[in-house]
Amino acid sequence: MKIMSNEQRQFFGIYAGIPSDEQLVKYFHLDDYDKSVIQSLRTESTRLGFAVQLGSVRFLGTFLSEFTTIPVEVIDYIADQLSIDSSYFGLYTRIPTIKEHALMIQKLYSYRQFNDKSVLEYLEKWVYEGAWYSTEQESLLTDRFLNKCINEKILLPGLTTFERFVSRIIEEVSKDIEETLINVPDEKELERIDQLTTLFLSSSTAFSIKLDVLKEPLKDVSYFEIKRGFERVKEFNLFAVDSWDLSSVPKGKVKLFAEYTAKTKIQNIQRMPQNKRLAHLISFISEYRVVAMDELLLTLEKYFTGIINLAKKKEQKERLRSLKDLDNAATMLSFVVGNLIDNQISSENLVTYIQTLREKQEVVEAVSKVNRIVRSDKDPIAIKELLNSYSKFKRLLPDILTYIPFLVNAPESKIAGVWNLLKEKGYQKISVEDYKSIQKFLPQKWQNFIELNLDQTDKGIVIAAIELFIKGLKAHVVYLPYSHRYNDPLQHLIPKKLWEEQRKSFVSQLGVAEKGAQAVDAFKTSLALSYDETIRNWKDSNMARIEEKNGCSELVVIPIKRREIPNKLSSFIVSVYKQMPNIDLPESLLEINQRLGLTECFSHLTENKSRMEDLDISILAVLLAEACNIGLSPVSKSSMESLKNDRLSYVSQNYIRIDTLTAASNKIVEAYQKLALPYVWGNGEIASADGIRFTTPKKSIHSGHNPKYFGKGKGITYYNFVSDSYVGFHGIVIPGTIRDSVYLLEGLLNQTSILTPGQIMSDTAGYSDLVFGLFGILGFQFSPRIAKSSETKIWRIDKNANYGLLKDHSKNYVNIDLIEREWDEILRVAGSLKSGTVQASHLIRALQNQGNPTSLGKAIIEVGKIFKTKHQLRYMSDEEYARGILEQLNKGESKHSLYRKICYGKNGRIYQSYFDGMENQLNALGLIANIIIYWNALYIEQAVAQLQNLDSGREITEDKLRLLSPLVSEHINFMGKYSFKYNDQLKDGELRPLRQ
């Protein structure tokens, strides 16, 4: 089995090119001991030859048999250290001497042979553990193993021996994992598991395969799909998954097996050897029963939310139609009450006096109209409309009771009280006596309704219960222990006992006070300094002013405007861009792949198949098709094996997924940061996040409504992160347009690139006090744009402090007692987010609790008010700070314009029904955008250098360079020409000629 990439095989044990400066220092530097050994040799040629052999074996892990591949730069670097002319190396040709020196190096520097028994046992154990616990690509494991041998002075064997050694152990690990997995269920259960891949009669006329039924995701929000979802959950529940102990197998391996089973064709599973097939099926059942439950709950949530929202909408329309009646009734009552007040009528004469003003019936009807029309803001649901939809609630209740074993994180809560009764009653009708027993748990509107309509008790309680259930799901009050999407985030915080042990370490990492009182003192000092600095800079700032309006002073934030580019600088920008080579999009992909080997990041799902010939071409074609949203047909060619439609479809299913896309994107980011020009635009310490919206015409449970962006249809948001140097480093797909701030922190914590931004900028959709608090505690500077003066509410801690011109605008007090009381739990939340034990988006929703924050949530909000005030004070008094936010957000908006140009197919609409498809396609879009940015940066650097060469007197300052952007795309042809053929003139890192 071949596990090494073509590049790994090609350069195994030889130089792949010129070592970098860092590599020259690490492997070829000669210390005093080296020089003392070398000086004992007789001639310059033997001394230089010995030293080159020593550096080479340190770098390559083996002794070279052919010296012609050694780069001249290596010989020169070593010769300089020995003060020997590098030409002497040409005299180092005597074979016995070369072999003798190799033996000397082995002995003097303690190099060991790969085939020594003790070495083999040690290496076998290392590779076995690496293959057992890691889910990395086999080529990456091989790379790590190669480096281990080099670093531990173990001489590499031949290529075939080395590859067979690693591949044998990987196969052994696979078999051991399979054996471990199939020993978990009992024999009878194994028989039923194996039957998942056989045909069964699914209806009177059709046969199906059970595994295909379980794999099929839910497609849309409908009663039919919900029933199918319950059937899937029912089938998964036939297996005793809760009693399976898979803890001895790494979670990543189980997920890998499960994912392959879910994505591959059923024939591939059927053809597997029995043990391997069973291991994959067991993994699939274990992982995808969670997926099935999450999809079902998501669909239920959207289904019932749609019914409830429709009822709200109808009620709102009714209220609009009733406004005229309300105005007339209110006018009459206002007249009556006004007269009563003015004439001070006694209570005894009240009715008589009213009748002199209006007929009694008129007054009664006016009161009745007001009572009928006016509703409490907390009671917006049109109960009558919901009762008309009662059957939609009732018909799903038995399945909810039977197949969704949800828990409530507050056993004494309203949800628990109502649902305990429903579980107890089962299919029996709920009586008035039952209602009395749970009356206190029902929302007030339902109590009011049932009290007046006792004959509707059963209907009212069923609808109220499901309404509470849906609200609880959204707020993570209702949860399933084994769910990913609907778990209880608070139970995923670091356990308190473990937290006691780890607190000091996390406090040190976070750089905050360990005790609540100390934290409050630090906040107080820090906030006071921010006020002092703002007041000191106020007169010189053009960002805000205080205005008098209607006898009150008001803080007004002045919108910041973009800087105009002078004509002289505009001509410089044009002169640079004019030199950029015209290029078709596929050419840029091919060129960057030649330079960086991006396609090496794409591995097969099972990791046990040899890479196909010209696989890189197939991968690039699929990536382009996904990013441009054009499907496979325009890039396929029946005359080329690598571009045949079936081949591209296979590659799409088995190689394109979120982990491979992320690895390729990270590789670009790392290479990009090694260029000089990106550091002019930014050093990577600042980033922004924003969402770009896409409509999704196909029905999907993963899209959402938003008339502003999607009209009457549905859509998704690609929430992406952009560095200050323009390169993208993370992206998340969000259903609809859920408030972006929920995902802002999650994306930052989950991103895996080399970038570590400390300041994050967003538009107002990314703002909430809770997010401010979490960002601040975690050590990030959160800097959203202030778009409206109404958003400039500032807070204080010190009640006695005199903040001068801001004293009338800082009368809101932070609840420091709550912060101090909850401080340890706040730190535990921060530590859990930092260590990755809890998902940020789920935790934020749980703490927000649908607008009624938990005590811990309120404490973090109070902390957020402090950090928000510090940000707002600086924004109002520091124009460069505010302008930096605007300019960074403009970079994100410009990046979105590039996304639109790339994703031109199908009018930019995403025709994906399943979340994986959406995620893969939009992250492919992000990857292609990064390739363009990297390509542009390369050629902008060359264009600037050419301008400088043509006019040595021209001064090109960093201020000028900052005006350039790697998002320029006028020279790129995105449409219609899809040729995938490498340019041989670029294979050694050469660049194509610039336009003159």
QUIVEN-V961668 format. One record per residue. N is the residue number from 1. PHI is phi in radians with two decimals (* if undefined). NEAR is the number of other C-alpha atoms within 12 Angstrom. Layout:
# QUIVEN-V961668
((N PHI NEAR) (N PHI NEAR))
This chain:
# QUIVEN-V961668
((1 * 20) (2 -1.46 28) (3 -2.08 36) (4 -1.66 36) (5 -1.28 32) (6 -1.02 22) (7 -1.17 22) (8 -1.08 26) (9 -1.18 23) (10 -1.09 14) (11 -1.93 17) (12 -1.18 30) (13 1.28 34) (14 -2.36 31) (15 -1.30 31) (16 -1.60 19) (17 2.83 18) (18 -1.42 21) (19 -1.03 25) (20 -1.25 19) (21 -1.02 14) (22 -1.12 12) (23 -1.19 20) (24 -1.05 25) (25 -1.17 19) (26 -1.22 17) (27 -1.86 28) (28 -2.00 35) (29 -1.25 30) (30 -1.81 28) (31 -1.53 19) (32 -1.08 12) (33 -1.11 14) (34 -0.99 27) (35 -1.17 23) (36 -1.17 15) (37 -1.15 24) (38 -1.14 33) (39 -1.16 22) (40 -1.31 16) (41 -1.45 21) (42 -1.42 14) (43 -2.01 20) (44 -1.07 25) (45 -1.17 31) (46 -1.25 36) (47 -1.14 36) (48 -1.17 43) (49 -1.11 44) (50 -1.05 45) (51 -1.14 46) (52 -1.15 47) (53 -1.08 42) (54 -1.10 42) (55 -1.11 38) (56 -1.15 38) (57 -1.21 36) (58 -1.13 39) (59 -1.45 41) (60 -1.78 35) (61 1.46 35) (62 -2.72 37) (63 -1.53 38) (64 -1.32 33) (65 -1.66 19) (66 -2.34 18) (67 -1.51 25) (68 -1.20 16) (69 -1.51 19) (70 -1.28 31) (71 -1.07 24) (72 -1.02 21) (73 -1.07 22) (74 -1.17 37) (75 -1.09 40) (76 -1.11 27) (77 -1.07 31) (78 -1.27 38) (79 -1.06 32) (80 -1.06 20) (81 -1.17 26) (82 -1.70 33) (83 0.97 19) (84 -2.08 24) (85 -1.14 22) (86 -1.10 29) (87 -1.15 19) (88 -1.10 24) (89 -1.10 32) (90 -1.15 20) (91 -1.58 20) (92 -1.50 29) (93 -2.26 20) (94 -1.29 16) (95 -1.05 17) (96 -1.01 12) (97 -1.14 22) (98 -1.05 30) (99 -1.17 21) (100 -1.09 19) (101 -1.15 31) (102 -1.10 32) (103 -1.15 24) (104 -1.04 21) (105 -1.08 31) (106 -1.00 25) (107 -1.29 15) (108 -1.21 18) (109 -1.93 22) (110 0.99 17) (111 -1.37 28) (112 -1.98 27) (113 -1.45 26) (114 -1.01 29) (115 -1.51 20) (116 -1.05 17) (117 -0.99 12) (118 -1.13 14) (119 -1.18 21) (120 -1.05 25) (121 -1.10 16) (122 -1.13 20) (123 -1.21 29) (124 -1.04 29) (125 -1.11 21) (126 -1.14 26) (127 -1.14 35) (128 -1.05 30) (129 -1.14 25) (130 -1.11 28) (131 -1.26 37) (132 -1.25 32) (133 -1.59 23) (134 -1.71 27) (135 -1.94 29) (136 -1.20 27) (137 -1.05 32) (138 -1.07 39) (139 -1.16 34) (140 -1.26 27) (141 -1.06 32) (142 -1.09 35) (143 -1.05 27) (144 -1.12 23) (145 -1.17 33) (146 -1.06 36) (147 -1.14 23) (148 -1.09 25) (149 -1.06 34) (150 -1.11 29) (151 -1.20 23) (152 -1.75 24) (153 1.01 29) (154 -1.88 34) (155 -1.19 37) (156 -1.24 39) (157 -1.42 28) (158 -1.21 22) (159 -0.98 24) (160 -1.09 19) (161 -1.07 16) (162 -1.08 33) (163 -1.17 30) (164 -1.13 19) (165 -1.06 32) (166 -1.18 38) (167 -1.12 31) (168 -1.08 23) (169 -1.24 31) (170 -1.07 37) (171 -1.13 27) (172 -1.10 21) (173 -1.09 28) (174 -1.02 34) (175 -1.16 25) (176 -1.17 24) (177 -1.14 36) (178 -1.05 33) (179 -1.10 24) (180 -1.08 29) (181 -1.16 36) (182 -1.31 32) (183 -1.52 23) (184 -1.39 29) (185 -1.27 30) (186 -1.41 19) (187 -1.07 13) (188 -1.11 15) (189 -1.21 24) (190 -1.07 26) (191 -1.09 19) (192 -1.17 24) (193 -1.12 34) (194 -1.16 31) (195 -1.29 23) (196 -1.10 34) (197 -1.72 31) (198 -1.85 23) (199 -1.26 19) (200 -2.48 18) (201 -1.45 12) (202 -1.46 14) (203 -2.65 10) (204 -1.15 8) (205 -2.22 8) (206 -2.20 10) (207 -1.85 14) (208 -2.44 20) (209 -1.95 25) (210 -0.97 27) (211 -1.08 37) (212 -1.09 28) (213 -1.12 28) (214 -1.25 36) (215 -1.31 36) (216 -1.17 24) (217 -1.20 37) (218 -1.29 37) (219 -1.70 26) (220 -2.61 33) (221 -1.62 34) (222 -2.63 26) (223 -1.06 24) (224 -1.04 20) (225 -1.19 27) (226 -1.12 36) (227 -1.09 27) (228 -1.13 30) (229 -1.10 41) (230 -1.12 35) (231 -1.11 27) (232 -1.06 33) (233 -1.06 35) (234 -1.04 24) (235 -1.14 27) (236 -1.12 34) (237 -1.21 25) (238 -1.21 19) (239 -1.76 27) (240 -1.44 23) (241 -1.07 26) (242 -1.10 19) (243 -1.67 14) (244 -1.34 23) (245 -1.90 21) (246 -1.79 29) (247 -1.13 18) (248 -1.35 20) (249 -1.80 33) (250 -0.94 26) (251 -0.99 22) (252 -1.10 22) (253 -1.19 38) (254 -1.07 35) (255 -1.10 30) (256 -1.11 36) (257 -1.05 38) (258 -1.13 34) (259 -1.12 32) (260 -1.11 33) (261 -1.05 41) (262 -1.23 35) (263 -1.76 35) (264 -1.49 30) (265 -1.23 22) (266 -1.06 27) (267 -1.10 16) (268 -1.17 18) (269 -1.27 33) (270 -1.09 25) (271 -1.42 16) (272 -1.18 20) (273 -1.01 15) (274 -0.98 22) (275 -1.06 26) (276 -1.16 30) (277 -1.08 33) (278 -1.11 39) (279 -1.09 40) (280 -1.17 47) (281 -1.19 48) (282 -1.07 49) (283 -1.10 41) (284 -1.06 38) (285 -1.08 46) (286 -1.07 40) (287 -1.51 36) (288 -1.53 40) (289 -1.18 38) (290 -1.19 33) (291 -1.06 34) (292 -1.08 40) (293 -1.18 43) (294 -1.11 35) (295 -1.13 39) (296 -1.11 43) (297 -1.13 43) (298 -1.08 36) (299 -1.17 36) (300 -1.05 41) (301 -1.01 33) (302 -1.25 33) (303 -1.09 31) (304 -1.28 36) (305 -1.07 30) (306 -1.09 23) (307 -1.12 33) (308 -1.14 34) (309 -1.14 23) (310 -1.12 24) (311 -1.12 25) (312 -1.06 24) (313 -1.11 19) (314 -1.13 21) (315 -1.13 26) (316 -1.10 22) (317 -1.09 15) (318 -1.10 22) (319 -1.16 23) (320 -1.10 16) (321 -1.16 14) (322 -1.63 20) (323 -1.09 20) (324 -1.11 16) (325 -1.07 24) (326 -1.12 27) (327 -1.03 21) (328 -1.11 20) (329 -1.15 27) (330 -1.15 26) (331 -1.10 19) (332 -1.09 27) (333 -1.12 27) (334 -1.10 21) (335 -1.09 19) (336 -1.12 30) (337 -1.14 22) (338 -1.06 17) (339 -1.14 19) (340 -1.06 23) (341 -1.22 16) (342 -1.13 12) (343 -1.68 14) (344 0.83 14) (345 -1.32 18) (346 -1.26 14) (347 -1.10 12) (348 -1.16 10) (349 -1.76 14) (350 -1.07 20) (351 -1.09 20) (352 -1.05 16) (353 -1.15 22) (354 -1.01 29) (355 -1.21 17) (356 -1.31 16) (357 -1.53 22) (358 -2.60 21) (359 -1.07 17) (360 -0.97 20) (361 -1.12 13) (362 -1.12 21) (363 -1.18 27) (364 -1.07 20) (365 -1.14 21) (366 -1.14 28) (367 -1.08 25) (368 -1.08 18) (369 -1.10 25) (370 -1.08 27) (371 -1.08 17) (372 -1.30 20) (373 -1.50 27) (374 -1.31 26) (375 -2.24 21) (376 -1.17 14) (377 -1.05 10) (378 -1.56 11) (379 -2.31 18) (380 -1.56 27) (381 -1.41 31) (382 -1.45 32) (383 -1.06 34) (384 -1.03 25) (385 -1.14 25) (386 -1.18 35) (387 -1.13 29) (388 -1.13 20) (389 -1.77 24) (390 -0.93 28) (391 -1.07 19) (392 -1.19 27) (393 -1.38 33) (394 -1.12 30) (395 -1.22 21) (396 -1.74 30) (397 -1.05 35) (398 -1.02 22) (399 -1.18 26) (400 -1.09 35) (401 -1.12 27) (402 -1.46 19) (403 -1.97 28) (404 -2.05 34) (405 -1.43 22) (406 -1.37 33) (407 -2.07 29) (408 -2.15 31) (409 -1.31 28) (410 -2.29 18) (411 -0.97 17) (412 -1.61 17) (413 -1.30 23) (414 -1.07 30) (415 -1.04 37) (416 -1.08 30) (417 -1.08 31) (418 -1.23 36) (419 -1.28 39) (420 -1.09 25) (421 -1.16 31) (422 -1.07 33) (423 -1.14 26) (424 -1.21 16) (425 -1.38 20) (426 1.09 19) (427 -1.60 20) (428 -1.31 16) (429 -1.24 23) (430 -1.51 28) (431 -1.64 24) (432 -1.11 23) (433 -1.09 14) (434 -1.08 25) (435 -1.01 34) (436 -1.03 21) (437 -1.26 18) (438 -2.13 30) (439 -0.92 30) (440 -1.18 21) (441 -1.52 28) (442 -1.45 35) (443 -1.01 28) (444 -1.01 20) (445 -1.09 26) (446 -1.33 37) (447 -1.06 26) (448 -1.03 19) (449 -1.16 27) (450 -1.14 29) (451 -1.02 20) (452 -1.58 14) (453 -2.42 20) (454 -1.09 22) (455 -1.24 17) (456 -1.83 28) (457 -0.99 31) (458 -1.05 32) (459 -1.10 34) (460 -1.06 43) (461 -1.21 48) (462 -1.07 44) (463 -1.14 42) (464 -1.07 43) (465 -1.10 38) (466 -1.21 40) (467 -1.08 38) (468 -1.10 34) (469 -1.07 40) (470 -1.14 34) (471 -1.08 31) (472 -1.14 36) (473 -1.06 39) (474 -1.11 34) (475 -1.59 34) (476 1.09 39) (477 -1.39 41) (478 -1.61 38) (479 -2.64 36) (480 -2.04 27) (481 -1.00 26) (482 -1.71 27) (483 -1.44 32) (484 -1.53 27) (485 -1.41 32) (486 -2.09 42) (487 -1.61 36) (488 -1.75 37) (489 -1.00 36) (490 -1.15 36) (491 -1.39 27) (492 -1.72 27) (493 -1.17 30) (494 -0.96 29) (495 -0.93 20) (496 -1.04 20) (497 -1.13 11) (498 -1.19 16) (499 -1.09 24) (500 -1.01 19) (501 -1.35 14) (502 -1.78 21) (503 -0.95 31) (504 -1.03 21) (505 -1.12 21) (506 -1.19 31) (507 -1.05 30) (508 -1.13 16) (509 -1.11 20) (510 -1.37 28) (511 1.21 21) (512 -2.15 30) (513 -1.27 26) (514 -1.45 30) (515 -1.81 22) (516 -1.06 25) (517 -1.10 21) (518 -1.14 19) (519 -1.09 29) (520 -1.10 32) (521 -1.06 22) (522 -1.14 23) (523 -1.10 36) (524 -1.08 29) (525 -1.13 20) (526 -1.10 22) (527 -1.18 34) (528 -1.09 28) (529 -1.11 21) (530 -1.12 32) (531 -1.08 38) (532 -1.04 24) (533 -1.16 23) (534 -1.14 31) (535 -1.10 26) (536 -1.14 21) (537 -1.63 21) (538 -1.02 26) (539 -1.16 17) (540 -1.69 16) (541 -1.73 25) (542 -1.87 23) (543 -1.59 32) (544 -2.70 33) (545 -2.59 25) (546 -1.89 24) (547 -2.04 18) (548 -1.67 12) (549 -2.33 10) (550 0.93 7) (551 1.40 7) (552 -2.15 11) (553 -1.51 17) (554 -2.37 24) (555 -1.38 29) (556 -2.09 26) (557 -1.55 31) (558 -1.55 26) (559 -1.02 21) (560 -1.53 26) (561 -1.88 18) (562 -1.16 17) (563 -1.29 12) (564 -1.35 10) (565 -1.60 16) (566 -1.03 12) (567 -1.00 10) (568 -1.09 12) (569 -1.29 21) (570 -1.06 17) (571 -1.14 16) (572 -1.14 28) (573 -1.05 29) (574 -1.09 23) (575 -1.13 22) (576 -1.29 36) (577 -1.14 35) (578 -1.13 24) (579 -1.51 27) (580 -1.12 33) (581 -1.11 29) (582 -1.24 24) (583 -2.68 29) (584 -1.49 26) (585 -0.91 38) (586 -1.03 39) (587 -1.13 33) (588 -1.16 41) (589 -1.12 45) (590 -1.11 37) (591 -1.14 37) (592 -1.22 43) (593 -1.17 37) (594 -1.10 30) (595 -1.37 29) (596 -1.96 28) (597 1.11 31) (598 -1.06 37) (599 -1.19 41) (600 -1.17 35) (601 -1.37 33) (602 -1.74 41) (603 -1.92 39) (604 -1.22 35) (605 -0.94 35) (606 -1.56 35) (607 1.06 31) (608 -2.22 23) (609 -2.07 21) (610 -1.19 20) (611 -1.25 30) (612 -1.24 22) (613 -1.15 16) (614 1.01 24) (615 -1.06 35) (616 -1.05 34) (617 -1.11 40) (618 -1.07 42) (619 -1.10 48) (620 -1.11 50) (621 -1.13 46) (622 -1.15 49) (623 -1.04 48) (624 -1.12 51) (625 -1.07 41) (626 -1.15 44) (627 -1.15 46) (628 -1.42 42) (629 1.11 38) (630 -2.01 31) (631 1.34 27) (632 -1.44 32) (633 -0.98 23) (634 -1.10 25) (635 -1.76 36) (636 -1.49 31) (637 -2.47 22) (638 -1.17 16) (639 -1.44 10) (640 -2.06 21) (641 -1.02 18) (642 -1.26 29) (643 -2.07 35) (644 -1.17 25) (645 -1.02 25) (646 -1.10 20) (647 -1.10 30) (648 -1.12 38) (649 -1.11 28) (650 -1.10 25) (651 -1.10 35) (652 -1.03 39) (653 -1.29 31) (654 -1.90 35) (655 -2.08 40) (656 -1.67 43) (657 -2.69 36) (658 -1.09 36) (659 -1.25 29) (660 -1.29 31) (661 -1.11 41) (662 -1.15 36) (663 -1.07 33) (664 -1.16 40) (665 -1.12 44) (666 -1.08 32) (667 -1.13 35) (668 -1.13 40) (669 -1.01 40) (670 -1.11 25) (671 -1.17 30) (672 -1.07 39) (673 -1.23 33) (674 -1.54 20) (675 -1.33 26) (676 -1.43 24) (677 -1.09 34) (678 -0.95 34) (679 -1.28 24) (680 -1.28 25) (681 -1.33 32) (682 3.07 30) (683 -1.69 26) (684 1.52 33) (685 -1.53 25) (686 -2.11 38) (687 -2.60 45) (688 -2.36 48) (689 -2.38 51) (690 -2.75 45) (691 -1.90 40) (692 -1.96 37) (693 -1.72 39) (694 -2.32 43) (695 -1.35 37) (696 -2.23 37) (697 -1.09 26) (698 -1.32 24) (699 -1.13 27) (700 -2.77 36) (701 -1.35 38) (702 -1.78 41) (703 -1.95 39) (704 -2.49 38) (705 -1.47 32) (706 -2.92 23) (707 -0.96 15) (708 -1.07 16) (709 -1.82 21) (710 -2.04 23) (711 1.09 17) (712 -1.51 14) (713 -1.59 22) (714 -2.17 33) (715 -2.91 39) (716 -2.33 43) (717 -2.10 39) (718 -1.72 39) (719 -1.57 44) (720 -2.15 45) (721 -1.92 50) (722 -2.19 47) (723 -1.30 44) (724 -1.17 41) (725 -1.67 43) (726 1.52 50) (727 -1.29 52) (728 -1.51 54) (729 -2.33 47) (730 -3.01 48) (731 -2.67 43) (732 -2.27 41) (733 -1.64 39) (734 -2.07 36) (735 -1.11 35) (736 1.09 33) (737 -2.36 33) (738 -0.94 28) (739 -0.80 25) (740 -1.07 37) (741 -1.06 39) (742 -1.09 35) (743 -1.79 40) (744 -1.05 48) (745 -1.19 50) (746 -1.03 34) (747 -1.09 35) (748 -1.17 43) (749 -1.29 36) (750 -1.55 27) (751 -1.17 28) (752 -2.07 25) (753 -1.32 31) (754 -1.32 25) (755 -1.29 34) (756 -2.31 26) (757 -1.11 31) (758 -1.85 25) (759 -2.08 34) (760 -2.09 42) (761 -1.99 46) (762 -2.63 43) (763 -1.43 31) (764 -1.13 26) (765 -1.18 24) (766 -1.65 33) (767 -1.88 36) (768 -2.81 37) (769 -1.07 38) (770 -1.09 42) (771 -1.13 48) (772 -0.96 42) (773 -1.13 40) (774 -1.14 49) (775 -1.04 45) (776 -1.09 37) (777 -1.12 43) (778 -1.42 37) (779 1.57 29) (780 -1.69 31) (781 -1.62 32) (782 -1.62 45) (783 -2.31 41) (784 -1.32 44) (785 -1.27 40) (786 -1.66 37) (787 -1.58 26) (788 -2.30 20) (789 -1.08 23) (790 -1.17 15) (791 -1.58 25) (792 -1.79 33) (793 -1.28 30) (794 -2.00 37) (795 -2.16 39) (796 -2.35 40) (797 -1.86 34) (798 -1.40 26) (799 -1.24 18) (800 -1.73 13) (801 -1.19 22) (802 -1.80 19) (803 -1.71 28) (804 0.95 16) (805 -1.14 21) (806 -1.76 31) (807 -1.11 24) (808 -1.36 21) (809 -1.92 28) (810 -2.22 33) (811 -1.71 19) (812 -1.64 21) (813 -1.86 23) (814 -1.33 33) (815 -1.42 28) (816 -1.26 33) (817 -1.10 20) (818 -1.16 25) (819 -1.06 36) (820 -1.10 29) (821 -1.19 24) (822 -1.75 30) (823 -1.01 34) (824 -1.12 32) (825 -1.21 32) (826 -1.07 47) (827 -1.13 46) (828 -1.14 41) (829 -1.08 43) (830 -1.09 41) (831 -1.10 39) (832 -1.18 34) (833 -1.13 35) (834 -1.14 31) (835 -1.53 24) (836 1.44 24) (837 -1.38 25) (838 -2.36 32) (839 -1.52 35) (840 -1.04 37) (841 -1.11 38) (842 -1.19 35) (843 -1.11 41) (844 -1.08 45) (845 -1.10 38) (846 -1.12 40) (847 -1.22 36) (848 -1.26 31) (849 0.89 28) (850 0.94 20) (851 1.52 18) (852 -2.17 18) (853 -1.00 24) (854 -1.19 27) (855 -1.04 22) (856 -1.14 33) (857 -1.06 36) (858 -1.10 35) (859 -1.13 38) (860 -1.18 45) (861 -1.08 38) (862 -1.09 43) (863 -1.09 47) (864 -1.06 37) (865 -1.08 40) (866 -1.19 48) (867 -1.16 41) (868 -1.14 40) (869 -1.09 43) (870 -1.05 38) (871 -1.13 42) (872 -1.18 42) (873 -1.09 45) (874 -1.19 39) (875 -1.04 43) (876 -1.36 46) (877 -2.16 31) (878 -2.31 30) (879 -1.10 29) (880 -1.14 21) (881 -1.11 28) (882 -1.15 34) (883 -1.18 29) (884 -1.07 31) (885 -1.15 38) (886 -1.03 31) (887 -1.14 34) (888 -1.19 40) (889 -1.14 35) (890 -1.13 30) (891 -1.10 39) (892 -1.11 36) (893 -1.14 27) (894 -1.15 26) (895 -1.11 40) (896 -1.13 33) (897 -1.10 21) (898 -1.14 34) (899 -0.99 39) (900 -1.11 28) (901 -1.16 29) (902 -1.22 41) (903 -1.54 36) (904 -1.55 27) (905 -1.14 25) (906 0.95 22) (907 1.00 18) (908 1.27 29) (909 -1.63 31) (910 -1.67 40) (911 -1.69 29) (912 -2.06 31) (913 -1.70 30) (914 -1.79 28) (915 -1.08 32) (916 -0.99 28) (917 -1.12 28) (918 -1.08 39) (919 -1.10 35) (920 -1.14 36) (921 -1.14 42) (922 -1.30 50) (923 -1.32 42) (924 -1.13 46) (925 -1.04 44) (926 -1.08 47) (927 -1.16 44) (928 -1.11 47) (929 -1.06 46) (930 -1.16 45) (931 -1.08 47) (932 -1.09 49) (933 -1.08 43) (934 -1.13 42) (935 -1.05 44) (936 -1.08 44) (937 -1.07 40) (938 -1.00 35) (939 -1.42 38) (940 -1.13 39) (941 -1.01 31) (942 -1.16 28) (943 -1.13 34) (944 -1.12 36) (945 -1.09 23) (946 -1.18 25) (947 -1.04 27) (948 -1.14 19) (949 -1.18 14) (950 -1.23 13) (951 -2.46 12) (952 -1.13 12) (953 -1.47 9) (954 -1.23 15) (955 -1.69 18) (956 -1.94 25) (957 -1.51 16) (958 -1.12 17) (959 -1.08 15) (960 -1.19 25) (961 -1.09 29) (962 -1.12 26) (963 -1.34 32) (964 -1.37 37) (965 -2.51 38) (966 -1.39 41) (967 -1.61 38) (968 -1.09 33) (969 -2.50 32) (970 -1.12 23) (971 -1.52 25) (972 -1.84 29) (973 -1.66 22) (974 -1.56 35) (975 -2.01 24) (976 1.43 19) (977 -2.13 18) (978 -2.18 31) (979 -1.89 28) (980 -2.06 31) (981 -2.41 27) (982 -1.16 23) (983 -1.62 23) (984 -1.08 15) (985 -1.24 14) (986 -1.86 20) (987 -1.20 19) (988 -1.78 19) (989 1.47 18) (990 -1.24 17) (991 -1.87 26) (992 -1.28 26) (993 -1.13 17) (994 -1.36 26) (995 -1.30 20) (996 -1.54 15))
